[in-house]
Amino acid sequence: MNEAELARRGFTRRQMLRVAALASAATALPWSSEHALAQLSHAGDLPDDAVKINANEFPEGPSARALEALAQVAKNGNRYQYPETESLVAAAAALEKLEPQHFSVYPGSSLALHHAVIAFTGPKRALVTAEPGYEAAARAAEFIGAKVLRVPLRRDGAHDLPAMLARAKSEPVGLFYVCNPNNPTGTVSPRSEIDSLVAHKPAGSVVLLDEAYIHFCDEKPGVDLVREGKDVVVLRTFSKIFGMAGLRAGFALAHKELLARMTGWNTGAMPVTAMAAARTMLGEPELIAARKRGNAERRADLMQFFDAHGFAYTASVSNALMVDARMPTQKVIDGLKQQNVWVGRPWPVWPTHVRVSIGTSAELARFKSAFLDVATPRG
């Protein structure tokens, strides 16, 4: 996208420079990436024996087969090995019953999210997002001069999609951001309401479905909306259930006209180690199913613990939930740190809730003990 096009969309010269900065790096800006947001939950390196349930990471890493594939391509790390990326796209396209032209490969999904914000919002078109929700989209929009319209979640933790749609009646909206399942609550929004949003949104606007956590639940993914040519962008990442948060692989899925508006900012080759590991794990559906079951069992056990001790929590179907500790969030976070237990960052809109990622059974056992010590009033 050239300077004239940005000027037509209402960007000032200063805002154009910010667009360039946002488009070129997912980690250079102090607030914009998964890494930066995760760092809000702790300071410095964690001890080796820490309970690290603060960043929604999966407690297992890449599969044995994926590690073998990774090691094999690393031997030729002096070569770009573009076919590894092409093979990943081909595997994903076959799995999702889409043509490869509907895929754009990214290092994770954060940079894809930034590119969507750049492509579809600006000084003349706002971003609509849920609160509490994953903050990167809103922060990116504010950084480039787009207005952010925040809509509270419903009482059941789902996105209030009718209310989000209603915000577009008062001012122009370029992008509706729907993280489903939502981060930090782990809750899902009904597919019927997503379909209604897509059907009734203003002409020219786009729905961004962030499906980073879709593999943990039984909710219908949004890829069929891409097949139907809707103005929808679906984000996928290998950072969560695939255990590849540090390896960086992900996709944006959309019809080619939308992808063309996003991918003009892409540069460089993808890391071949991540491409090989991701392609291999796409061919291991039984492993992903087993991880999903194990996560669900540990999540249910944690919910039963909260029930037993009278703490309310969100109806998560993901690998994290929000629990109402009935005391200031930061006080809980600080108290748990004293016991070498690290949980998620605060969301000011919910001042007594703490985000807990689903770790191993041993990690959650240590969390339970520490949480009761911190959050239970002493008589």
GIDALIN-V918280 format. One record per pair of residues at least 6 apart in sequence whose C-alpha atoms are under 8 Angstrom apart, sorted by the first residue. I is the first residue (numbers start at 1). J is the second residue. D is the distance in Angstrom with one decimal. If there is no record, write none. Layout:
# GIDALIN-V918280
I:J:D  I:J:D
This chain:
# GIDALIN-V918280
1:261:7.7  1:264:6.2  1:265:7.6  3:16:7.5  6:16:7.0  9:122:6.8  9:123:7.2  9:124:6.7  10:122:7.0  10:123:5.6  10:124:6.2  11:122:6.9  11:123:6.2  11:145:7.7  15:144:5.4  15:145:6.5  16:144:7.6  18:143:6.9  18:144:5.7  19:118:6.7  19:144:5.8  21:29:8.0  22:29:7.4  22:114:6.8  22:140:7.4  23:111:7.4  23:114:6.6  23:115:6.1  23:118:7.5  23:265:6.0  23:266:7.9  24:265:7.1  24:266:7.7  24:267:7.9  25:111:7.2  26:32:6.6  26:33:5.4  26:110:6.5  26:111:5.2  26:114:7.9  27:33:5.5  27:35:7.2  27:36:7.4  30:36:6.3  31:37:6.3  31:136:7.6  31:139:7.5  32:136:5.6  32:139:6.8  32:140:6.6  33:110:6.0  33:111:7.8  33:136:6.8  34:110:6.6  34:136:7.9  37:136:8.0  38:54:7.3  38:55:5.5  38:344:7.6  38:345:7.4  40:345:5.7  41:54:6.4  41:55:7.8  41:342:7.3  41:343:6.6  41:344:5.2  41:345:4.4  41:346:7.8  42:342:7.2  42:345:8.0  47:340:7.9  49:340:7.8  50:340:5.2  50:341:6.0  50:342:7.3  51:340:6.4  51:341:4.7  51:342:5.9  51:363:5.6  51:366:7.5  51:367:7.4  52:341:6.5  52:342:5.2  52:343:6.9  52:359:7.7  52:363:7.8  53:341:7.7  53:342:5.9  53:343:5.2  53:344:7.2  53:356:6.1  53:357:4.7  53:358:6.6  53:359:5.8  53:363:7.9  54:342:5.6  54:343:3.9  54:344:4.0  54:345:7.3  54:355:7.3  54:356:6.4  54:357:5.9  55:343:7.6  55:344:6.2  55:357:6.8  56:240:7.2  56:319:6.5  56:320:6.3  56:356:8.0  56:357:5.0  56:358:7.2  57:239:7.2  57:240:5.7  57:241:8.0  57:243:7.1  57:245:6.8  57:357:7.4  58:239:8.0  58:240:5.5  58:241:5.7  58:242:7.5  58:243:5.4  58:319:7.8  58:358:7.7  58:359:6.9  59:243:7.3  59:359:5.5  59:360:6.2  60:243:5.8  61:242:7.0  61:243:4.2  61:244:6.3  62:242:6.2  62:243:5.2  62:244:6.1  62:277:7.2  62:281:7.7  63:281:7.1  65:280:6.9  65:281:7.7  66:276:7.1  66:277:4.4  66:278:7.2  66:280:5.3  66:281:6.1  67:277:6.4  69:273:7.8  69:276:5.8  69:277:6.0  69:280:7.1  70:272:7.8  70:273:4.7  70:274:7.0  70:276:5.6  70:277:5.4  71:273:7.4  73:272:6.8  73:273:6.2  73:276:7.2  74:272:7.6  74:273:6.2  77:272:7.8  80:269:7.1  80:272:7.5  81:272:6.7  82:269:7.4  82:272:7.8  84:272:6.2  84:275:5.9  84:276:6.2  85:105:7.6  85:270:7.0  85:272:7.1  85:275:5.7  85:276:7.9  87:279:7.1  88:275:6.3  88:276:7.4  88:278:7.0  88:279:4.8  89:100:6.1  89:103:6.8  89:105:7.5  90:100:6.2  91:279:6.7  91:282:7.3  92:279:7.8  92:282:7.2  93:99:5.8  93:100:5.6  93:103:7.7  96:223:7.2  98:227:6.6  101:255:7.7  101:256:6.4  102:226:7.9  102:253:5.4  102:254:5.2  102:255:5.4  102:256:5.9  102:259:7.5  103:251:6.4  103:252:5.9  103:253:4.8  103:254:6.8  103:259:7.9  104:251:5.6  104:252:5.2  104:253:6.5  104:259:7.2  104:263:7.4  105:249:7.4  105:250:5.9  105:251:4.6  105:252:6.6  105:270:7.8  106:112:6.4  106:248:7.9  106:249:5.9  106:250:5.0  106:251:5.5  106:252:7.4  106:270:7.2  107:248:4.5  107:249:4.4  107:250:5.7  107:270:6.7  107:271:7.8  108:236:7.8  108:237:5.3  108:238:6.7  108:239:6.7  108:245:7.7  108:248:4.5  108:249:4.2  108:250:4.1  108:251:7.2  109:212:7.9  109:235:6.3  109:236:6.4  109:237:5.5  109:249:7.4  109:250:5.3  109:251:6.5  109:252:7.4  110:136:7.8  112:235:7.4  112:251:7.5  112:252:6.3  112:262:7.8  113:136:7.9  113:137:6.6  113:235:7.6  114:136:8.0  114:137:6.8  114:140:6.4  115:262:5.3  115:263:7.3  115:265:7.1  116:208:7.8  116:262:5.8  117:127:7.9  117:137:6.7  117:140:6.9  117:141:6.1  117:175:7.3  118:141:7.5  118:144:7.7  118:262:7.6  119:261:5.7  119:262:5.5  120:174:5.1  120:175:5.9  120:205:7.3  120:206:7.1  121:127:6.3  121:141:7.0  121:146:6.1  121:173:7.5  121:174:4.9  121:175:6.2  122:141:7.3  122:144:6.8  122:145:6.1  122:146:4.4  122:147:7.6  122:174:7.8  123:144:7.9  123:145:5.4  123:146:4.7  123:147:6.9  124:146:7.2  124:172:6.9  125:146:6.6  125:147:7.2  125:171:8.0  125:172:5.2  125:173:4.7  125:174:4.8  125:175:7.8  126:146:5.5  126:147:4.7  126:148:5.7  126:149:7.0  126:171:7.8  126:172:6.3  126:173:4.5  126:174:5.5  126:175:6.8  127:138:7.1  127:141:6.9  127:146:7.0  127:147:6.3  127:148:4.9  127:149:6.1  127:173:6.1  127:174:6.1  127:175:5.0  127:176:6.0  127:177:7.2  128:148:6.0  128:149:4.7  128:150:6.0  128:151:7.4  128:164:6.5  128:167:7.7  128:173:7.2  128:175:6.3  128:176:4.8  128:177:6.1  129:138:7.2  129:148:7.3  129:149:6.3  129:150:5.1  129:151:6.2  129:164:7.4  129:176:6.3  129:177:5.1  129:178:6.8  130:150:5.5  130:151:4.8  130:152:5.7  130:153:6.1  130:159:6.2  130:160:7.7  130:164:7.9  130:177:7.6  130:178:7.3  131:150:6.0  131:151:5.7  131:152:4.7  131:153:5.9  131:349:7.3  132:152:6.9  132:153:6.9  132:183:8.0  132:184:7.1  132:185:7.9  132:347:6.6  132:349:6.6  132:350:7.5  133:179:7.4  133:182:6.4  133:183:5.5  133:184:6.0  133:185:7.8  134:179:7.3  134:182:7.5  134:183:5.3  134:184:6.7  137:177:7.5  138:148:6.1  141:147:6.9  141:148:6.8  142:148:6.8  149:167:7.4  151:160:7.2  151:163:7.0  151:164:6.2  152:159:7.6  152:160:7.1  153:159:4.9  153:160:5.6  154:160:5.5  156:314:7.6  156:315:7.5  157:185:6.8  157:187:5.8  157:188:7.6  157:314:6.6  157:315:7.3  158:182:7.9  158:187:5.9  158:188:5.6  158:189:4.7  158:190:7.8  159:178:7.5  159:188:7.7  159:189:5.7  161:193:6.5  161:194:7.1  161:197:6.7  162:193:7.6  162:197:7.3  164:176:7.7  165:197:6.5  165:200:7.9  165:201:6.5  168:201:7.8  168:202:7.2  173:202:7.6  173:205:6.3  174:204:7.1  174:205:4.5  174:206:6.2  175:205:5.6  175:206:4.9  175:207:5.8  175:208:6.8  176:205:7.7  176:206:6.3  176:207:4.8  176:208:5.9  177:207:6.2  177:208:4.9  177:209:6.4  177:210:7.5  178:207:7.4  178:208:6.0  178:209:5.0  178:210:6.1  179:209:5.8  179:210:4.5  179:211:6.3  179:212:7.8  180:187:7.3  180:188:5.4  180:189:6.6  180:209:6.8  180:210:6.1  180:211:5.6  180:212:7.8  180:213:7.1  180:214:6.9  181:187:5.2  181:188:4.5  181:189:7.3  181:211:6.8  181:212:7.8  181:213:5.8  181:214:6.2  181:317:7.3  181:318:6.5  182:188:6.3  182:213:7.9  183:320:7.8  184:320:6.8  184:321:6.5  184:322:6.7  184:355:6.4  185:314:5.9  185:315:7.7  185:316:6.3  185:320:6.8  185:321:4.9  185:322:5.3  185:355:7.5  186:314:7.2  186:315:7.1  186:316:4.2  186:317:5.7  186:318:4.8  186:319:6.9  186:320:5.6  186:321:5.3  186:322:7.8  187:314:7.0  187:315:5.9  187:316:4.7  187:317:6.0  187:318:7.2  188:219:7.6  188:316:7.7  188:317:7.3  191:219:7.8  191:220:7.0  198:207:6.7  198:230:7.5  198:231:7.4  198:232:7.6  205:231:7.4  206:231:5.2  206:232:5.7  206:233:7.4  207:231:6.5  207:232:4.8  207:233:6.3  208:232:5.9  208:233:4.8  208:234:6.0  208:235:7.5  209:222:7.2  209:232:7.2  209:233:6.1  209:234:4.8  209:235:6.2  210:234:5.9  210:235:4.8  210:236:6.8  211:221:7.6  211:234:6.7  211:235:5.6  211:236:5.4  211:237:7.8  212:235:6.8  212:236:5.2  212:237:5.4  212:238:7.9  212:239:7.8  212:240:6.9  213:240:6.8  213:241:7.6  213:318:6.2  213:319:7.6  214:221:6.9  214:318:7.7  215:241:6.8  215:288:7.9  215:292:7.2  216:241:7.2  216:292:5.3  216:295:7.6  216:296:7.8  216:317:6.7  216:318:5.2  216:319:6.9  217:292:7.6  217:317:5.5  217:318:6.3  222:234:6.8  223:234:6.8  223:253:7.6  225:232:6.7  226:232:6.3  226:233:7.3  226:234:7.8  226:253:7.0  226:254:5.3  226:255:6.1  227:255:7.8  229:254:7.8  229:255:5.8  230:255:7.6  231:254:7.7  231:255:7.7  231:258:7.5  232:254:6.2  233:252:6.6  233:253:5.6  233:254:4.8  233:258:7.6  234:252:5.7  234:253:5.0  234:254:6.6  235:250:7.6  235:251:5.8  235:252:4.8  235:253:6.4  236:250:5.5  236:251:5.2  236:252:6.5  236:253:8.0  237:249:6.1  237:250:4.1  237:251:6.4  238:244:5.5  238:245:6.9  238:248:7.2  238:249:5.6  238:250:5.8  238:278:6.8  239:245:3.8  239:246:7.3  239:247:7.8  239:248:6.7  239:249:7.2  239:250:7.9  241:288:7.0  241:291:7.0  241:292:7.6  242:278:7.9  242:281:7.1  242:288:7.2  244:274:7.9  247:273:7.6  247:274:5.3  248:271:7.9  248:274:6.2  249:274:5.9  249:275:6.7  249:278:6.9  252:259:7.8  253:259:7.6  295:319:6.7  295:358:6.9  296:317:7.6  296:319:8.0  298:358:6.9  298:359:7.9  298:360:7.5  298:361:6.5  299:319:7.3  299:358:6.3  302:364:7.4  303:313:7.7  305:368:7.7  306:312:6.9  306:313:7.6  311:323:6.8  311:324:6.2  311:325:6.7  312:323:5.9  312:324:5.5  312:325:8.0  313:321:6.9  313:322:5.5  313:323:4.1  313:324:6.0  314:321:5.8  314:322:5.5  314:323:6.6  315:321:7.4  319:357:5.8  319:358:5.1  320:355:6.7  320:356:5.4  320:357:4.1  320:358:5.5  321:355:5.6  321:356:5.6  321:357:6.7  322:353:5.9  322:354:5.4  322:355:4.4  322:356:6.3  323:353:5.3  323:354:5.4  323:355:6.5  323:356:7.5  324:352:5.6  324:353:4.3  324:354:6.5  325:332:7.5  325:352:5.8  325:353:5.9  325:354:6.9  325:375:6.1  326:352:5.5  326:353:7.5  326:375:7.5  327:352:5.2  327:375:7.3  328:351:5.9  328:352:4.7  328:353:7.7  329:346:6.2  329:351:5.8  329:352:4.7  329:353:5.7  329:354:5.9  330:346:6.7  332:354:7.6  332:371:7.9  332:374:6.4  332:375:6.8  333:342:7.1  333:343:6.5  333:344:7.8  333:345:7.9  333:354:7.6  335:374:5.9  336:342:6.5  336:343:7.8  336:370:6.2  336:371:6.8  336:374:6.8  339:370:6.5  341:366:7.7  341:367:6.4  341:370:7.5  343:354:7.3  343:355:6.4  343:356:5.6  343:357:7.2  344:354:6.6  344:355:4.8  344:356:6.1  344:357:7.5  345:354:7.5  345:355:7.0  346:353:7.5  346:354:6.7  346:355:7.7  347:353:7.8  358:364:7.3
